[in-house]
Amino acid sequence: MVGGSLALSYGASWFGEVRGLHDWLVPGAIWRTGQPHAVLTFDDGPDPENTPRLLDLLGTYGVKAMFFVVGEQVAREPALVQRIVAEGHRIGNHSWSHPWLVRLSRRRIEEEIERCQRAVEDAAGVSPRYVRPPYGQRDFRVNRVFRERGLTPVLWSRNLRDYHGSRAEVLAKRLGRVQPGEVVLCHDGDPLAKHTLAGLELWLADGHPPLGLL
């Protein structure tokens, strides 16, 4: 029975933005804000080149965002995590090494989440309250680890798909479809997301829905 439940929840995790099936089998994640604003989220950082530029851009437009950071990167770039927090953005846990959590043992899942949590605490003195499983994949074991640590999983209602290397104009057009209440998945730490900042700048300069935090 446990094996069957694991297979079902693992399979459901592939339906990333199909909320109904996914949350029926693996409930508990935030997909939308429930507020009259959208939330920009950035995964896989902090990156020594992209993250400072992104913070500069967000600061220019007075936008606050959520950063789901990878613990290994936090350990390499603690000053960037400090800057993210100091500038009023929110830090989330994105695991220590960005593995497929559903393929790991319970002990390894715990290690991935706890090491990232400690890395953020050591770097910036704050404890993340939100978590995003790598690739959006979670099962009942992963959810239990989150729940036991008081972490709320955050997925997304709109995926920018910037990791395909799309041009800035294409990304700006996708961002132009963002509606209040959505959680938007972007990346500042994925080397394939080469034009995210340029697309974001085009969109912000051209007007956008209200933006805020969870």
C-alpha positions as CSV (number, residue, x, y, z in Angstrom):
1,M,0.0,0.0,0.0
2,V,2.8,2.4,0.9
3,G,4.6,1.5,-2.3
4,G,1.4,2.2,-4.3
5,S,0.9,5.6,-2.6
6,L,4.5,6.5,-3.3
7,A,4.1,5.6,-6.9
8,L,0.9,7.7,-7.2
9,S,2.3,10.7,-5.5
10,Y,5.6,10.5,-7.5
11,G,3.5,10.3,-10.7
12,A,1.4,13.2,-9.7
13,S,4.5,15.3,-9.1
14,W,5.1,15.4,-12.8
15,F,1.8,17.3,-13.3
16,G,3.5,20.4,-11.9
17,E,1.0,23.1,-12.7
18,V,-2.1,20.8,-12.9
19,R,-3.2,21.7,-9.4
20,G,-6.2,19.4,-9.0
21,L,-4.5,16.0,-9.4
22,H,-1.3,17.1,-7.8
23,D,-2.9,18.4,-4.6
24,W,-5.5,15.6,-4.4
25,L,-2.6,13.2,-4.0
26,V,0.0,15.4,-2.3
27,P,-1.9,18.3,-0.7
28,G,-0.7,21.3,1.2
29,A,1.2,23.6,-1.2
30,I,0.6,27.2,-2.0
31,W,-0.1,27.8,-5.7
32,R,-1.6,31.2,-5.6
33,T,-1.4,34.2,-3.2
34,G,-5.0,34.7,-2.4
35,Q,-4.1,38.4,-2.5
36,P,-4.7,41.1,-5.1
37,H,-1.0,40.9,-6.1
38,A,1.3,38.5,-7.9
39,V,4.4,37.1,-6.4
40,L,7.7,36.8,-8.3
41,T,9.9,33.9,-7.2
42,F,13.4,33.1,-8.2
43,D,15.0,29.7,-7.9
44,D,18.5,28.1,-7.7
45,G,20.6,31.1,-6.5
46,P,22.2,33.0,-5.2
47,D,24.4,33.5,-8.2
48,P,27.4,35.8,-8.0
49,E,26.6,37.5,-11.4
50,N,22.8,37.3,-11.8
51,T,21.5,37.8,-8.3
52,P,23.2,41.3,-7.7
53,R,21.9,42.5,-11.1
54,L,18.5,41.2,-10.3
55,L,18.5,42.9,-6.9
56,D,19.5,46.1,-8.5
57,L,16.6,45.8,-11.0
58,L,14.0,45.0,-8.4
59,G,15.3,47.9,-6.3
60,T,14.9,50.3,-9.2
61,Y,11.2,49.4,-9.5
62,G,10.5,49.0,-5.8
63,V,9.5,45.3,-6.2
64,K,9.9,42.7,-3.5
65,A,10.3,39.0,-4.5
66,M,10.9,35.6,-3.0
67,F,14.2,33.8,-3.5
68,F,14.3,30.0,-3.1
69,V,17.9,29.4,-2.5
70,V,20.1,26.3,-2.8
71,G,22.2,25.7,0.4
72,E,25.4,25.0,-1.5
73,Q,25.1,28.4,-3.2
74,V,24.3,30.1,0.1
75,A,27.5,28.7,1.6
76,R,29.5,30.1,-1.3
77,E,27.7,33.5,-1.4
78,P,26.6,34.4,2.2
79,A,26.9,38.1,1.5
80,L,24.3,37.9,-1.2
81,V,21.8,36.2,1.1
82,Q,22.4,39.0,3.6
83,R,21.7,41.5,0.9
84,I,18.5,39.7,-0.1
85,V,17.2,39.9,3.4
86,A,18.4,43.4,4.1
87,E,16.6,44.7,1.0
88,G,13.3,43.3,2.2
89,H,12.9,40.2,0.0
90,R,12.0,36.8,1.4
91,I,14.2,33.7,1.5
92,G,12.9,30.2,0.9
93,N,14.5,26.8,1.3
94,H,15.2,25.0,-2.0
95,S,17.3,22.1,-0.6
96,W,21.0,21.8,-0.1
97,S,22.1,20.4,-3.5
98,H,18.9,20.5,-5.7
99,P,18.3,16.8,-6.0
100,W,15.1,14.9,-6.9
101,L,13.8,14.6,-3.3
102,V,11.3,11.9,-4.3
103,R,14.2,9.6,-5.2
104,L,15.9,10.0,-1.8
105,S,15.5,8.1,1.5
106,R,13.7,9.9,4.3
107,R,17.0,10.5,6.0
108,R,18.5,12.1,2.9
109,I,15.4,14.3,2.4
110,E,15.8,15.5,6.0
111,E,19.5,16.3,5.4
112,E,18.8,18.2,2.3
113,I,16.3,20.4,4.0
114,E,18.0,20.9,7.3
115,R,21.4,21.7,5.7
116,C,19.9,24.4,3.6
117,Q,17.9,25.8,6.6
118,R,21.1,26.0,8.6
119,A,23.1,27.6,5.8
120,V,20.5,30.4,5.5
121,E,20.5,30.9,9.3
122,D,24.3,31.0,9.4
123,A,24.5,33.5,6.5
124,A,21.7,35.9,7.4
125,G,20.3,35.0,10.8
126,V,16.8,34.2,9.5
127,S,15.0,30.9,9.3
128,P,13.1,30.3,6.1
129,R,9.4,29.6,6.6
130,Y,8.7,28.5,3.0
131,V,10.2,25.7,0.9
132,R,10.1,24.8,-2.7
133,P,11.1,21.2,-3.6
134,P,13.4,21.0,-6.6
135,Y,11.6,20.5,-9.9
136,G,8.3,21.0,-7.9
137,Q,8.4,17.3,-7.1
138,R,7.2,16.0,-3.7
139,D,5.5,13.0,-2.2
140,F,3.9,12.3,1.2
141,R,7.4,11.6,2.7
142,V,8.7,15.0,1.5
143,N,5.6,16.8,2.7
144,R,5.9,15.2,6.1
145,V,9.5,16.4,6.4
146,F,8.4,19.9,5.5
147,R,5.4,19.8,7.9
148,E,7.6,18.6,10.8
149,R,9.9,21.5,10.4
150,G,7.1,24.1,10.1
151,L,7.8,24.8,6.4
152,T,5.1,25.6,3.9
153,P,5.7,24.3,0.4
154,V,5.3,26.9,-2.4
155,L,4.8,25.9,-6.0
156,W,3.6,28.1,-8.8
157,S,0.6,28.9,-11.0
158,R,2.7,30.4,-13.9
159,N,6.1,29.0,-15.0
160,L,8.2,31.5,-17.0
161,R,10.1,28.6,-18.5
162,D,13.1,30.8,-18.7
163,Y,15.4,27.7,-18.4
164,H,14.8,27.0,-22.1
165,G,16.9,30.0,-22.9
166,S,14.0,32.0,-24.5
167,R,14.7,35.5,-25.8
168,A,14.0,38.5,-23.6
169,E,11.0,39.6,-25.8
170,V,9.4,36.1,-25.5
171,L,9.9,36.2,-21.7
172,A,8.4,39.7,-21.4
173,K,5.4,38.5,-23.4
174,R,4.9,35.6,-21.1
175,L,5.2,37.9,-18.1
176,G,2.6,40.1,-19.6
177,R,0.0,37.4,-19.0
178,V,0.6,37.4,-15.3
179,Q,-2.5,38.1,-13.3
180,P,-3.0,39.3,-9.7
181,G,-2.9,36.3,-7.3
182,E,-0.4,34.3,-9.3
183,V,2.9,32.8,-8.1
184,V,5.4,33.1,-10.9
185,L,8.4,30.8,-11.3
186,C,11.6,32.4,-12.6
187,H,15.3,31.6,-12.1
188,D,18.4,33.6,-11.1
189,G,20.7,30.6,-10.6
190,D,20.1,28.5,-13.7
191,P,22.8,29.0,-16.3
192,L,20.3,28.2,-19.1
193,A,18.1,31.1,-18.0
194,K,20.2,33.6,-19.9
195,H,17.7,36.3,-20.7
196,T,15.5,36.3,-17.6
197,L,16.8,39.7,-16.3
198,A,16.4,41.4,-19.7
199,G,12.9,40.0,-20.1
200,L,12.0,41.1,-16.6
201,E,13.3,44.6,-17.2
202,L,11.2,44.9,-20.4
203,W,8.1,43.8,-18.5
204,L,8.7,46.0,-15.5
205,A,9.3,49.1,-17.6
206,D,6.1,48.5,-19.6
207,G,3.8,48.2,-16.6
208,H,2.8,45.1,-14.6
209,P,0.1,44.0,-12.1
210,P,0.7,44.7,-8.3
211,L,3.6,42.6,-7.0
212,G,4.3,41.6,-3.4
213,L,5.1,38.7,-1.1
214,L,3.3,35.8,0.5
